[in-house]
Amino acid sequence: MTGADVMAKCLEKEDVKVIFGYPGVAICPFFDAMSNTDIDMVLVRSEQNAGHAASGYARTTKKVGVCAVTSGPGATNLLTGIATAYADSIPMVCISGQVETDQLGSDVFQEADVTGAAESFVKYSYLVKDVRDIPRVFKEAFYIANTGRRGPVLIDVPMDIQKASVSTFSYPAELSLRTYKPTVKGHIQQIKKAVAALSKAQRPLICAGGGIFLADAQSELKKFVEKHKIPLVTTMMGIGVLPTEHELNFGMIGNNGCIQATRAMSECDMLMMIGARVADRAVKQPDLIMENKVLVHIDVDPAEIGKNVGPTIPIVGDAKNILKDLEGIEFDIDTGDWVKALKEYRKLPGGRKKPDRNVDPAEFIETMTKLMEDNAIYVADVGQNQIWSCRNAIVKKGRFFTTCGMGTMGYALPAAIGAKKADPKRQVVAVSGDGGFQMAMCELATAMQEKLPVKVVVLKNNYLGLVREYQHFNLNDRYEMVDLPDHPHLEYLAKAYDMSYYRLDDNKDIEKSAKAFLKDKNAALMEVVIDPEDTVKYASK
């Protein structure tokens, strides 16, 4: 066997079904060896999107996503996909080819120190220098990626290592990493303290983040919330932990959150944050928000607890295990008046002015998501479309994907392709602005080549909308570098890719157009024309 054969065999041992990638000479031995496996190889059109597609696949399957690229520009292009996954805690194993070992450091053709470049946004990285290390490295990589706080692991393999011969193959049955021992079981005394605080609270609140999904703890959270009637808010990554229209779900917090969630955060006397980082997009001024309240912070990553705000009761561990332990301790709490007050806040006006022309994106997103299948996956890009999506998408029993930590434009389409590849029978809709869409529209070719009938919505206003909005509110309407002229013509683009095309430019046609778009059995592109003057800000701004 060659090193490349061993790499392919390792992926089989990890039960990998799909790999996203882009070939080049330095990774060709690996892809050649992969042809002898049953693993499905998906050719993306840009290496960055291999990372995003692997992310969408991982979030759908709850398994490690895998991508592979060549050396030099292939690897450096992938870095944004890796950084995006790291910021969102998505488990991935990223394989890169490298120049031959004796050429490292010589500035030869397509050499790049990718392990060094990725140092700040991987959980761990390997530069393989001995073919005999490959089984151990792959075993460790998959374990590290999918335990503790999930994240990407990079494996850089020189070409001569891929070609080197080995006489036997043995994949480790188990491993022990002396310096990596993630805590998954919460300390029972800390859990009892949290229960004691809850039982004394008059206005308790749970804030759930993306860690709930990573721990597969949605059912445990729902059971706990419903049993004790504790109101819940979410971070952007936590959208969908409870159905949007659940009576105890009071929406997303943060700069772009909803009124009732913001009021709940401000007025609660006891806050339990589960699987959330207390990052700036969720909690802008943590010390101010946390005044005069008990804070219980539950997270599998001890580095996140106390990083931005000091908790009253810190609990390190996996959300699923801790929620099970919380459920096992009986306590009484009456939240009736508190929940009633929060329900009244839902009636407060949002403050956003409905546009006078074209399509109201908020109404469109709400209407379309109500029509989507119960278990559908909605993938939001970055920009105004993301904020409108977070505020207005109705998540039933499905998932809401977006990238929050890094805010990477162009994420939605390749992530939707990854999600659809993971579950072809599931309805998947990607929603982008015309800026983010143009960063990734080459991946329409991937969707068509793979025969994946994804649905793609482009909210089109001919601007980089969120940047223009910032320039409007903060730079006295000095608009620079934000114009997107009316190219490409999306109707012809859809035709070029043999996709169905829909255009919506009037509010009265929203429901009719959305129904036809969603019922189309083919891949479809919908152009939704929105007012360039429309903003996500409240009218008072």
C-alpha positions as CSV (number, residue, x, y, z in Angstrom):
1,M,0.0,0.0,0.0
2,T,1.0,3.6,-0.5
3,G,0.5,6.4,2.0
4,A,-2.4,7.6,-0.2
5,D,-4.0,4.1,0.0
6,V,-3.6,4.3,3.8
7,M,-5.3,7.7,3.9
8,A,-8.2,6.4,1.9
9,K,-8.4,3.3,4.1
10,C,-8.5,5.6,7.2
11,L,-11.5,7.4,5.9
12,E,-13.3,4.2,5.3
13,K,-12.5,3.1,8.9
14,E,-14.1,6.4,10.0
15,D,-17.2,5.6,8.0
16,V,-16.8,8.7,5.8
17,K,-19.4,8.7,3.0
18,V,-18.7,12.0,1.2
19,I,-15.7,14.2,0.6
20,F,-15.7,17.6,-0.9
21,G,-12.6,18.8,-2.8
22,Y,-10.6,20.2,-5.6
23,P,-7.6,18.3,-7.1
24,G,-4.1,19.4,-7.9
25,V,-0.8,17.6,-8.5
26,A,0.1,17.6,-4.8
27,I,-3.1,15.8,-3.8
28,C,-3.5,13.6,-6.9
29,P,-2.1,10.4,-5.3
30,F,-4.8,10.7,-2.6
31,F,-7.7,11.2,-5.0
32,D,-6.3,8.3,-7.1
33,A,-6.4,6.0,-4.1
34,M,-9.9,7.3,-3.3
35,S,-11.2,5.9,-6.6
36,N,-10.8,2.4,-5.1
37,T,-13.3,3.2,-2.3
38,D,-17.1,3.7,-2.2
39,I,-16.7,7.2,-0.8
40,D,-18.5,9.8,-2.9
41,M,-16.1,12.6,-4.1
42,V,-17.8,15.9,-4.9
43,L,-15.9,18.4,-7.1
44,V,-16.6,21.9,-5.9
45,R,-15.6,25.0,-8.0
46,S,-13.5,26.8,-5.4
47,E,-11.6,25.4,-2.4
48,Q,-13.1,27.8,0.1
49,N,-16.5,26.3,-0.8
50,A,-15.2,22.7,-0.1
51,G,-14.9,23.9,3.5
52,H,-18.4,25.4,3.5
53,A,-19.9,22.3,1.8
54,A,-18.2,20.1,4.4
55,S,-19.7,22.4,7.1
56,G,-23.2,22.0,5.8
57,Y,-22.7,18.3,5.5
58,A,-21.4,18.0,9.1
59,R,-24.3,20.1,10.5
60,T,-26.9,18.0,8.8
61,T,-25.4,14.5,9.6
62,K,-23.9,15.4,13.0
63,K,-20.8,13.7,11.8
64,V,-17.4,15.1,10.8
65,G,-17.3,16.8,7.4
66,V,-14.3,16.1,5.2
67,C,-12.7,18.1,2.5
68,A,-9.4,17.8,0.5
69,V,-7.4,20.2,-1.6
70,T,-4.0,20.6,-3.2
71,S,-1.0,22.6,-1.9
72,G,-0.2,26.3,-2.3
73,P,-3.2,28.3,-3.5
74,G,-5.5,25.3,-3.0
75,A,-4.7,25.2,0.7
76,T,-4.7,28.9,1.2
77,N,-8.1,29.2,-0.5
78,L,-9.4,26.7,1.9
79,L,-8.3,28.7,4.9
80,T,-11.4,30.9,4.9
81,G,-13.6,27.7,5.0
82,I,-11.5,26.4,7.9
83,A,-11.7,29.7,9.8
84,T,-15.4,29.8,9.3
85,A,-15.9,26.3,10.7
86,Y,-13.6,27.1,13.7
87,A,-15.6,30.3,14.6
88,D,-18.8,28.3,14.4
89,S,-17.4,25.1,16.1
90,I,-18.1,22.8,13.2
91,P,-16.3,19.4,13.2
92,M,-14.3,19.0,10.1
93,V,-11.2,17.1,8.9
94,C,-9.4,19.1,6.2
95,I,-6.7,17.3,4.1
96,S,-4.2,19.3,2.1
97,G,-1.5,18.0,-0.2
98,Q,2.0,19.5,0.2
99,V,5.2,19.6,-1.7
100,E,7.7,16.8,-1.1
101,T,9.3,16.7,2.3
102,D,12.8,17.6,1.1
103,Q,11.5,20.7,-0.6
104,L,9.8,22.1,2.5
105,G,11.1,25.6,3.2
106,S,12.6,26.0,-0.3
107,D,9.9,28.2,-1.8
108,V,9.2,25.7,-4.6
109,F,6.2,25.8,-6.8
110,Q,2.9,25.8,-4.9
111,E,4.5,25.5,-1.5
112,A,2.7,27.3,1.4
113,D,3.1,26.8,5.1
114,V,-0.6,26.0,5.5
115,T,-0.2,24.5,9.0
116,G,1.5,27.7,10.2
117,A,-1.0,29.9,8.4
118,A,-4.0,28.1,10.0
119,E,-2.5,27.9,13.5
120,S,-4.9,30.4,15.0
121,F,-8.1,28.9,13.7
122,V,-7.8,25.1,13.9
123,K,-8.3,22.8,16.9
124,Y,-5.1,21.1,15.8
125,S,-3.0,20.5,12.7
126,Y,-0.6,17.9,11.5
127,L,2.2,17.9,9.0
128,V,2.8,14.3,8.3
129,K,6.5,13.4,7.8
130,D,6.4,9.6,8.2
131,V,4.0,7.4,6.3
132,R,3.7,5.1,9.3
133,D,2.1,7.9,11.3
134,I,-0.9,8.3,8.9
135,P,-3.3,5.9,10.8
136,R,-2.6,7.5,14.2
137,V,-2.9,11.0,12.8
138,F,-6.3,10.3,11.1
139,K,-7.6,8.6,14.2
140,E,-6.6,11.5,16.4
141,A,-7.9,14.1,13.9
142,F,-11.4,12.7,13.8
143,Y,-11.5,12.3,17.6
144,I,-10.3,15.8,18.2
145,A,-12.6,17.4,15.6
146,N,-15.7,15.8,17.1
147,T,-15.2,15.9,20.9
148,G,-15.2,18.7,23.4
149,R,-15.8,21.9,21.6
150,R,-16.1,20.8,18.0
151,G,-13.9,22.3,15.3
152,P,-11.7,21.7,12.2
153,V,-8.5,19.7,12.2
154,L,-6.0,20.1,9.4
155,I,-3.8,17.3,8.0
156,D,-1.1,18.4,5.6
157,V,0.5,15.5,3.7
158,P,3.6,15.9,1.5
159,M,3.4,14.2,-1.9
160,D,6.3,11.9,-1.2
161,I,4.5,10.6,1.9
162,Q,1.4,9.9,-0.1
163,K,3.6,7.9,-2.6
164,A,5.7,6.1,0.1
165,S,5.1,2.4,0.6
166,V,4.0,0.5,3.7
167,S,3.8,-3.2,4.1
168,T,0.9,-3.4,6.5
169,F,-2.1,-1.4,7.5
170,S,-3.4,-1.2,11.1
171,Y,-6.0,1.4,12.2
172,P,-5.9,2.1,16.0
173,A,-8.8,0.7,17.8
174,E,-8.6,3.4,20.5
175,L,-6.3,6.2,21.5
176,S,-5.2,8.2,24.4
177,L,-4.1,11.8,24.1
178,R,-2.3,12.9,27.3
179,T,-2.9,16.6,26.8
180,Y,-6.4,16.4,25.4
181,K,-9.0,15.4,27.9
182,P,-12.3,17.3,27.3
183,T,-14.7,17.4,30.1
184,V,-18.2,16.2,29.1
185,K,-19.7,15.4,32.5
186,G,-20.7,18.4,34.6
187,H,-19.7,18.7,38.2
188,I,-22.7,17.6,40.3
189,Q,-22.2,20.2,43.0
190,Q,-22.2,23.0,40.5
191,I,-25.3,21.5,38.9
192,K,-27.0,21.5,42.3
193,K,-26.1,25.1,42.8
194,A,-27.7,26.0,39.5
195,V,-30.9,24.2,40.5
196,A,-30.9,26.1,43.9
197,A,-30.6,29.4,42.0
198,L,-33.4,28.4,39.6
199,S,-35.7,27.5,42.4
200,K,-35.2,31.0,44.0
201,A,-35.6,32.9,40.8
202,Q,-38.7,34.9,39.9
203,R,-37.7,35.7,36.4
204,P,-35.5,32.9,35.1
205,L,-34.3,32.8,31.5
206,I,-32.4,30.2,29.4
207,C,-30.2,31.5,26.5
208,A,-29.4,28.6,24.2
209,G,-26.5,28.7,21.6
210,G,-25.2,26.5,18.9
211,G,-23.7,24.1,21.5
212,I,-27.2,22.6,21.9
213,F,-27.0,21.3,18.3
214,L,-23.4,20.2,18.6
215,A,-24.3,18.2,21.7
216,D,-27.5,16.8,20.1
217,A,-29.4,18.1,23.1
218,Q,-32.5,19.6,21.5
219,S,-34.9,17.1,23.0
220,E,-33.3,17.4,26.5
221,L,-33.6,21.2,26.3
222,K,-37.2,21.1,25.1
223,K,-38.2,18.6,27.9
224,F,-36.5,20.8,30.6
225,V,-38.0,24.0,29.3
226,E,-41.5,22.6,29.0
227,K,-41.5,20.8,32.3
228,H,-40.5,23.9,34.3
229,K,-42.1,26.6,32.0
230,I,-38.8,28.5,31.7
231,P,-38.8,31.1,28.9
232,L,-36.0,30.7,26.3
233,V,-34.1,33.0,24.0
234,T,-31.3,32.0,21.6
235,T,-28.2,33.3,20.0
236,M,-28.0,33.4,16.2
237,M,-26.4,29.9,16.2
238,G,-29.1,28.6,18.5
239,I,-32.0,29.5,16.2
240,G,-34.2,26.4,15.9
241,V,-33.4,24.7,19.2
242,L,-37.1,25.2,19.9
243,P,-39.6,25.8,17.1
244,T,-39.9,29.5,16.3
245,E,-43.6,29.6,17.3
246,H,-43.2,27.6,20.5
247,E,-44.9,29.5,23.3
248,L,-41.7,29.6,25.4
249,N,-39.4,30.7,22.6
250,F,-39.0,34.5,22.7
251,G,-36.6,34.8,19.8
252,M,-33.0,35.8,19.1
253,I,-31.0,38.2,21.3
254,G,-28.3,40.6,20.3
255,N,-27.8,43.7,18.2
256,N,-30.1,42.4,15.5
257,G,-32.4,40.5,17.8
258,C,-36.1,41.0,18.6
259,I,-37.7,43.2,21.2
260,Q,-39.1,40.6,23.5
261,A,-35.7,38.7,23.6
262,T,-33.9,41.9,24.4
263,R,-36.4,42.8,27.2
264,A,-36.1,39.3,28.6
265,M,-32.3,39.5,28.8
266,S,-32.5,42.9,30.5
267,E,-35.2,42.0,33.0
268,C,-34.5,38.5,34.0
269,D,-33.0,37.9,37.5
270,M,-31.4,34.5,36.7
271,L,-29.8,33.7,33.3
272,M,-28.7,30.2,32.3
273,M,-26.5,30.3,29.2
274,I,-26.1,26.9,27.6
275,G,-23.7,26.3,24.7
276,A,-23.2,30.0,24.0
277,R,-20.0,32.0,24.0
278,V,-21.3,35.4,25.3
279,A,-19.8,36.9,22.1
280,D,-20.4,40.5,21.0
281,R,-23.1,39.9,18.5
282,A,-25.2,38.2,21.2
283,V,-24.3,40.4,24.2
284,K,-22.8,43.7,23.3
285,Q,-22.1,44.9,26.8
286,P,-22.0,41.8,29.0
287,D,-21.0,43.4,32.2
288,L,-24.0,45.8,32.0
289,I,-26.4,43.1,30.9
290,M,-25.4,40.8,33.7
291,E,-25.8,43.3,36.5
292,N,-28.1,42.3,39.3
293,K,-28.7,38.8,38.1
294,V,-27.4,35.3,38.7
295,L,-25.5,33.9,35.7
296,V,-25.1,30.2,35.2
297,H,-22.8,29.5,32.2
298,I,-22.7,26.0,30.8
299,D,-20.2,25.2,28.1
300,V,-18.0,22.3,27.0
301,D,-15.1,24.7,26.4
302,P,-13.7,25.9,29.8
303,A,-11.9,28.7,27.9
304,E,-15.2,30.4,27.1
305,I,-16.5,30.4,30.6
306,G,-15.5,33.7,32.2
307,K,-13.8,35.0,29.0
308,N,-16.3,37.8,28.4
309,V,-18.2,37.9,31.6
310,G,-17.8,36.3,35.0
311,P,-20.5,33.7,35.8
312,T,-22.0,33.2,39.2
313,I,-22.1,29.5,38.7
314,P,-19.8,28.0,36.0
315,I,-20.4,24.5,34.8
316,V,-18.0,22.9,32.3
317,G,-19.4,20.0,30.3
318,D,-21.5,18.7,27.5
319,A,-25.0,20.3,27.3
320,K,-26.7,17.0,26.8
321,N,-25.2,15.4,29.9
322,I,-25.8,18.5,32.0
323,L,-29.4,18.9,30.9
324,K,-30.0,15.2,31.8
325,D,-28.5,15.8,35.3
326,L,-30.6,19.0,35.7
327,E,-33.7,17.0,34.8
328,G,-32.9,14.4,37.5
329,I,-33.2,17.0,40.3
330,E,-36.7,17.9,41.3
331,F,-37.5,21.6,42.1
332,D,-40.5,23.9,42.1
333,I,-40.7,27.2,40.3
334,D,-43.5,29.4,39.3
335,T,-42.9,31.4,36.1
336,G,-46.5,32.2,35.2
337,D,-46.4,36.0,35.7
338,W,-43.0,36.3,34.0
339,V,-44.0,34.3,30.9
340,K,-47.2,36.4,30.7
341,A,-45.2,39.6,30.8
342,L,-42.9,38.4,28.0
343,K,-45.9,37.4,25.9
344,E,-47.1,41.0,26.1
345,Y,-43.7,42.2,24.8
346,R,-44.4,40.2,21.6
347,K,-47.2,42.6,20.8
348,L,-44.9,45.7,20.8
349,P,-44.2,47.2,17.4
350,G,-40.9,46.2,15.8
351,G,-40.3,49.7,14.5
352,R,-39.2,48.7,11.1
353,K,-40.9,50.5,8.2
354,K,-42.4,48.4,5.5
355,P,-41.0,49.4,2.1
356,D,-43.3,51.3,-0.3
357,R,-42.1,49.4,-3.3
358,N,-40.9,46.0,-4.5
359,V,-40.9,43.1,-2.0
360,D,-40.8,43.3,1.7
361,P,-38.0,40.8,2.6
362,A,-39.3,40.2,6.1
363,E,-42.8,39.3,4.8
364,F,-41.3,37.1,2.0
365,I,-39.1,35.1,4.4
366,E,-41.9,34.6,6.9
367,T,-44.3,33.5,4.2
368,M,-41.9,31.2,2.4
369,T,-40.7,29.5,5.6
370,K,-44.3,28.8,6.7
371,L,-44.7,27.1,3.4
372,M,-41.5,25.0,3.7
373,E,-41.6,21.4,4.8
374,D,-41.5,20.8,8.6
375,N,-38.0,19.4,8.6
376,A,-36.6,21.7,5.9
377,I,-33.1,23.3,6.2
378,Y,-32.9,27.0,5.7
379,V,-29.4,28.3,5.0
380,A,-28.8,32.1,5.4
381,D,-25.8,33.9,4.0
382,V,-24.3,37.0,5.5
383,G,-25.5,40.6,5.3
384,Q,-29.0,42.1,5.4
385,N,-30.4,38.8,4.3
386,Q,-29.0,37.1,7.4
387,I,-30.6,39.6,9.7
388,W,-34.0,39.5,7.9
389,S,-33.7,35.7,8.0
390,C,-32.9,35.5,11.7
391,R,-35.8,37.7,12.6
392,N,-38.4,36.3,10.3
393,A,-37.7,32.7,9.4
394,I,-40.2,30.3,10.9
395,V,-38.3,27.1,11.9
396,K,-40.6,24.2,12.7
397,K,-38.9,20.8,13.1
398,G,-36.0,21.6,10.7
399,R,-32.7,23.5,11.0
400,F,-31.5,27.1,10.4
401,F,-27.9,27.2,9.3
402,T,-25.8,30.4,9.0
403,T,-22.3,31.4,9.9
404,C,-22.1,33.8,12.8
405,G,-18.6,33.9,14.3
406,M,-16.7,34.7,11.1
407,G,-19.6,36.2,9.1
408,T,-18.3,34.8,5.8
409,M,-20.2,36.0,2.7
410,G,-20.8,33.2,0.1
411,Y,-21.5,30.6,2.8
412,A,-25.1,29.8,2.0
413,L,-25.0,28.1,-1.4
414,P,-22.1,25.7,-0.8
415,A,-23.4,24.9,2.7
416,A,-26.8,24.1,1.2
417,I,-25.1,21.8,-1.3
418,G,-23.4,20.0,1.6
419,A,-26.7,19.7,3.4
420,K,-28.5,18.4,0.4
421,K,-25.8,15.9,-0.3
422,A,-26.1,14.7,3.2
423,D,-29.9,14.2,3.0
424,P,-31.1,14.3,-0.6
425,K,-34.8,13.9,0.4
426,R,-34.8,16.9,2.6
427,Q,-35.9,20.3,1.4
428,V,-32.9,22.7,1.4
429,V,-33.2,26.4,0.7
430,A,-30.3,28.8,0.5
431,V,-30.9,32.6,0.9
432,S,-28.3,35.1,-0.1
433,G,-28.0,38.8,-1.0
434,D,-26.7,39.6,-4.5
435,G,-23.3,40.3,-3.1
436,G,-22.8,37.0,-1.2
437,F,-24.4,35.0,-4.1
438,Q,-21.9,36.3,-6.6
439,M,-19.1,35.1,-4.3
440,A,-20.3,31.5,-4.6
441,M,-22.5,31.3,-7.7
442,C,-19.9,29.1,-9.4
443,E,-21.2,26.3,-7.1
444,L,-24.4,26.1,-9.1
445,A,-22.3,24.0,-11.4
446,T,-21.6,21.6,-8.5
447,A,-25.3,21.4,-7.6
448,M,-26.2,20.5,-11.2
449,Q,-23.3,18.0,-11.6
450,E,-24.3,16.2,-8.5
451,K,-28.0,16.4,-9.5
452,L,-29.0,18.2,-6.2
453,P,-32.2,20.1,-6.6
454,V,-31.3,22.9,-4.2
455,K,-33.5,26.0,-4.0
456,V,-31.6,29.3,-4.2
457,V,-33.1,32.7,-3.3
458,V,-31.3,35.9,-4.1
459,L,-32.6,39.0,-2.4
460,K,-31.5,41.5,-5.0
461,N,-31.1,45.3,-4.3
462,N,-28.1,45.9,-6.5
463,Y,-26.0,46.9,-3.5
464,L,-23.8,45.5,-0.8
465,G,-26.8,46.2,1.4
466,L,-25.4,46.0,4.9
467,V,-22.3,48.1,4.1
468,R,-24.5,50.6,2.3
469,E,-26.7,50.7,5.4
470,Y,-23.8,51.4,7.6
471,Q,-22.7,54.2,5.3
472,H,-26.2,55.6,5.4
473,F,-26.4,55.7,9.2
474,N,-22.8,56.4,10.1
475,L,-21.2,58.2,7.1
476,N,-23.8,60.7,6.1
477,D,-24.8,58.8,2.9
478,R,-21.2,58.7,1.5
479,Y,-21.6,55.6,-0.5
480,E,-18.4,54.0,-1.8
481,M,-17.6,50.6,-3.1
482,V,-21.1,49.2,-2.7
483,D,-22.8,49.5,-6.1
484,L,-23.6,46.2,-7.8
485,P,-24.9,47.0,-11.3
486,D,-27.6,44.7,-12.8
487,H,-25.2,41.9,-13.7
488,P,-25.4,39.0,-14.0
489,H,-28.9,38.7,-15.3
490,L,-30.1,35.9,-13.1
491,E,-32.7,34.7,-15.6
492,Y,-29.9,33.9,-18.1
493,L,-27.7,32.5,-15.3
494,A,-30.4,30.1,-14.3
495,K,-30.8,29.1,-18.0
496,A,-27.0,28.6,-18.3
497,Y,-27.2,26.1,-15.5
498,D,-30.4,24.4,-16.7
499,M,-32.2,25.6,-13.5
500,S,-35.8,26.8,-13.1
501,Y,-36.1,30.6,-12.7
502,Y,-38.5,32.6,-10.8
503,R,-38.8,36.4,-10.3
504,L,-40.7,38.2,-7.6
505,D,-41.0,42.0,-7.6
506,D,-44.3,42.7,-5.9
507,N,-45.6,41.8,-2.4
508,K,-49.0,40.7,-3.7
509,D,-47.3,37.7,-5.5
510,I,-45.3,36.4,-2.5
511,E,-47.4,33.4,-1.6
512,K,-48.1,32.3,-5.1
513,S,-44.4,32.6,-6.2
514,A,-43.1,31.0,-3.1
515,K,-45.4,28.0,-3.5
516,A,-44.4,27.4,-7.1
517,F,-40.7,27.8,-6.2
518,L,-40.8,25.3,-3.4
519,K,-42.9,22.8,-5.3
520,D,-40.6,22.8,-8.3
521,K,-38.9,19.4,-8.3
522,N,-35.8,20.8,-10.1
523,A,-33.0,23.0,-8.9
524,A,-34.4,26.5,-8.9
525,L,-33.2,30.1,-8.6
526,M,-35.6,32.8,-7.4
527,E,-34.8,36.5,-7.8
528,V,-36.5,38.6,-5.2
529,V,-36.3,42.3,-6.0
530,I,-36.1,44.4,-2.8
531,D,-36.0,48.2,-2.3
532,P,-32.3,49.5,-2.2
533,E,-33.4,51.9,0.5
534,D,-34.8,49.2,2.8
535,T,-32.8,48.6,5.9
536,V,-32.7,46.2,8.8
537,K,-32.4,49.0,11.4
538,Y,-35.3,50.1,13.5
539,A,-37.1,53.3,12.2
540,S,-36.0,55.2,15.3
541,K,-32.4,55.0,14.0
